[in-house]
């Protein structure tokens, strides 16, 4: 299946940053990169990105959805960090996931899975799965969801948004939801090294004694057997 990841905005998009200067796109694109790497561990999955991974360009919304439609991707996942008000800190906090206002069934089911996983990963308040008339949800012709993974305007949320561990956890939350919804299968792991044969074909022996008198050899073998080892005497 084809999955398109969409890290919202660009690095230099006006206003899309925390009051202390963390760019929203920095979070969004880090999560998208981790999610892409995780998704590439599944069979029959092709991952596309709607954004510019360098962040220099804020790819217009039309371009993002046109590309998703042209590529005929199966799912579009838009990744965002939230903000409240017009600058400054605020106590609004938590996780919300959006689907288009008509509440398409498949998107809604995926959104519930993503929301549930994000709540577990973040420990932040549940603001629910919501509907909205956002461009990326409206203009995409496939299952589309938009996740708001915490508020840049809340100091508690922002500590998480800045943390690499949280970015990885968000990526895992999204990818696990996709894996469950679409029954994705992991690519087979590397073949284990066979332990039953040695690479050189040689055998390696352990000798515990060498005696001139056969009786001494028999006495030692007897001791070994009593101690639970098996062995043999070889005369040379
Ligand atoms: Zn955003």
Boltz pocket constraint, residues with backbone or C-beta under 6 A from the ligand:
constraints:
  - pocket:
      binder: B
      contacts: [[A, 8], [A, 9], [A, 16], [A, 24], [A, 79], [A, 80], [A, 81], [A, 82]]
      max_distance: 6.0
